[in-house]
Amino acid sequence: MRRPDKIIADASKQNWVDLYAPEMVQPYLKLSRLDRPIGTWLLLFPCLWSIALAAPADNLPDFWAFILFGIGALVMRGAGCTLNDIADRNFDGAVERTKKRPLPSGQVTVTQAFIWLGVQCLIGLLVLLQFNLFAILVGAASLILVAIYPFAKRFTYWPQFFLGLAFNYGTLLGWAAVRGDLTMAPFILYVAGISWTLGYDTIYAHQDKEDDILIGVKSTALKFGANTIYWLIAFYSITIIGIIASGYLLSLSAPFYTFMAGAAVHLAWQIKTLDINNSDLCLMLFHSNKIFGAIVLLGIIFGKFPLPF
């Protein structure tokens, strides 16, 4: 049953959780942000980039790896969001955009949230165990980053950096799962992804800056303020240069560079369009990053094949 009074502010009014999910499970799905799937895409795309980049020349990426990482991104993003909500439950009740989340609104208890966190982590572990031993060890190390991020906004104006470390770790894990090692290319891709996250999550953070000041938490939106545009130019430039460099190391063909030109235009459009005082626009631009992720993925896939002439 749809309950308009329980729809969270930054979720679509037509999201499938509020429209179709049984009411008793809705709070748990919302803890995992399944009513707002954009975060899953932003976590998944760096994984898919790396899997595609690690594929042998003249080969499509491993489709089964795509499926496993898709499941892993879904549950581990959900686990991270659940942990974040547990940590932020007192802050969220004081912020207009987050006050209807399951914990501050009383739809679930802290104990229930911890149990749900454990279920999601168990599923993530089962997915991780499908890969080689090196990938399992690489994946296990990411839990440190997942645990740090929810608390970063309390001690630094750069919580977006810690989010980038966690959200783009799939660039390392995806490569490790395919090749069983790590080389320079996935590390360069990791840096590019971190810079991408610094950009798009700074845009996202501008929605909450007034509330963040009141409750005493920090963000790059508050740090950069009116200079945000210049920081975005720097972050997004590093993103494009880093992705191109990783593709160059793997000798990707001309279509990769054509797609990357399109990806650069998309990021330039975000910067040109941004109004940091327009929350709806900030949210729209944040959501548009799934288009960027898809453009880069297609570029890497097509770049694995030589031109037919």
FIVOTOR-204766 format. One record per residue (C-alpha): x negated, y, z negated. Coordinates in steps of 0.25 Angstrom, whole numbers, plus 5000, padded with zeros to 4 digits. Layout:
XYZ...
This chain:
500050005000499550145004499350234992498950374997498650424983497550314983496850344996495450404993495250534999494150505009494850375014495750385027497250395023497350275033496250185027496550035027496350015012497450105008498350065020498249915019497449855007498249804996498349904985497649814974496349804983496349954988495450004976494349904979494349934994494250074990493150054981492449994993492850115002493550025012494550135013493350215019492550125027491650235033490550195022490550055026490250095040489150195036488550075028488649975039488150055051486650065046486749905044487249885058486249985064485149905057485649765061485849815076484449875075483849745070484449665081483449615092483349695105484449655115485349605104486649645097486549655082486949535074488449545073488549455060487549545053488549665057489649585050488849555038488449695036489849745039490349665027489149705019489349855022490749845018490549775004489349845000489849985004491049944996490149904984489350034985490650114985491250034973489950054965489950204969491450214964491050154951489950244949490750364953492050334947492050454938491550554949492550504959493750534951493350684951493150694966494450714975493950624986493650504977494650514965495550404971494450304972494850174965493950194952494250344949495750324952495850204943496150104954495050004949494249994937492750004936492649854933493549824945492649904954491349834949492049704952492349754966490949794967490349664964491349594974490749684985489349664981489549514981490049514996488949605000487949504994488549395001488449475014486949505011486649355008486949325023485649395027484149355026483449365013482749485017484049555020484649505007483449574999483549705007485049705005484949674990484049794988485149894993485949874980485049964973485450074983486850044982486850054967486050194967486950264977488250284968487450354957486550444966487450564967487250574952485750604953485450654967485950744977485550634987486550524985486750515000485350465001485650354992486850314999486050315012485050225006486150125002487050145015485950125025485250005018485849925029484849975039483849885031484749775028485349755042483949745048483449655037484649565039484349555054482849545054482449505040481449625038481449775038480649865048480450015050481750025059482749985048482050075038482150195048483550165050483850165035483250305034484150345046485350285039485050355026484950485033486250465040486950435026486350565020487050635032488450575032488550565017488150705015489350745024490250655016489750715002490150845006491550805004491350794989490350904986491250984978491650874969490250824968489850954962490950954952490650814947489150824948488650724958487750754970487650734985486850784997488150865001487850944988486350944990486450995005487651085004487651185016486351125021487050995024487051005039485451025039485350895031486250825040485450855052484250805045484850675040485550645053484250675061483550575052484650475055484550485070483050485071482950365061484050285069483350315082481950285076482450145071483050115085481750155092480950065083481849945088481649995103483150025105483550055119484150185125485650165121485150175106484650315108485950355116486750315104485850385094486050515102487550495100487350465085486550595084487650675090488650615080487750655068487550795075489050805076489250775061488250885057488950985067490350955062490050945047490751045038490251015024491451085018492451005026492750875018493550805029492550835040491450785031492150655029492450645044490950665048490550565037491550465043490950485057489650425053490250285057490150335071488750375070488450235064489150165076488350245086487050215080487450065079487850065094486550125098485750025091486549905097486449965111484950005109484649855107484849835122484049895133484749975144485249895156484549975166
